[in-house]
Every structure is written in C-alpha cells, then in structure tokens.
Amino acid sequence: TIAKREMVKMEAGNGSGSLTFEDVDEASGTYEIRAYTKWGLNFGESYAFTKKVNVYTGTDDIEAETSSDEFDVQFFAESGHLVDGLSTSLAFKAISN
C-alpha cells in the first residue's frame, strides 16, 4: 500500500524535499522509501533508490539497543587545535573492540 507520494522538482540534475507523516493514519511502522525518475525506470527497477526506515510516534514504547562493546573515539581538528568561536572542520574515528 502506498502511504504517501511526493514529487520533487529537479533542477540541473538535483532535487531536494522532505517527508512528513502528519496526514498518515498510524504513522508508526517500517516504511520503504523509493526515489526514481521516469527516465531512470527505462533501465529497470535497479535504477530506483530504495531504503527501509523505521518511523515511531511520540507515544511508542521503544527499547533502546544496548551494547557492552567498548569504543575508542578520537576527534581531529583540521588545524590541529579547536579554538572557541572559530569554525573548523572536525573528523572523528570510532573503533570498537
């Protein structure tokens, strides 16, 4: 069943949009998001983007997954130093045991 259909205007090969579930009854559940162009479908379904996402309402009881794994997280500033008030790029590395 299609819960919602949206069209996005493309300009120079790019488009952006958003999905809201305010008008969908019982919004909680697993949804499959598909994005494609009519032109791309000439080459088969494999040219369509497909992603399954879980949607929860504020009334759902959700149990968070827990893990006993330990992580080593390191942060790296582009200049080598973080300075308060200055914008910079920040990279991180996270490794689990």
N, C-alpha and C positions, 0 to 999 in steps of 0.2 A: 504494500500500500504506500503510495506517495503521500507523505505528511505535509510537504511544502515544496513549492517550486519557485525558484528565483532566477531572474535573468540579469546578467551583468553586461553593461556596455563595454565593449573593447575599444581601446584607443592605442594605436601603434603597437598592437600585439599584447597589450597589458590591460588588466581589469582588476577591480577590487570591489569587495562587497562584504556584507555580514549577514548572519542568520540569527533570527530571534524566534523563540518558541512561544511567545505570549498568546498567540491565537491557535495553538495546537492543544487539543484535549489530551490530558495525561502526558505531559511532555517528558517525564522520566522514561528512560529506556535506552537501548542501543540503536543508534541511527547509522545508516550508511550514507555518506556524503559522496555525491558524484559530480564531477565537473568536466565539461566537454564542450567542444564546438561542433556545429553541424559538419563543418569541413573535416574535422578530425575523425568523425564517425564513418567517413568514407573508407577509412583504413581499418575498421573493426573496433570492437569494444575495448581492445587492449590500449587504444589511444585515449581512453577516458580515465581521468584521475578518480580513484575510489579509496575511501578511508572510512573505517568504522569508528564511531566515537560514542562514549557513554555520556548521557545527559541526566543530571539529577536536579530535582527541585529542592527548594529550601526545607521541605517537610520530610525528605527522605532520611532514613537512618542509614548512614554509611559507616562501615567499619574500615578504618584505615589499615592498610597492609603494613605490618611491622617486619623489621629485619634485624637480625643480630649481627649482620656484617659490619665491620668497621671500615671507614673510608679515610683516605688521606686526601685532603683537599688543599690545593695550593693556588694562590692568586698572584698574577703577574701584571704589573702596570707597564704600559707601553714605554714610559720613560724610565722605568726602574723605581719610581717613587710615586706615592699617592700624595697629592697636595690638596688640602681643604680649599674648596672654592674653585678649583680648576677642573675642567672637563678633560678626561683622558680615556683611552681605550683600556679595557681590562680583560685579560684572558684568565681562564682557570683550568686546572687539571684535577680531575677526581678519579681516584683509583680505589677499587675495592679489593679486599684480600681474598 
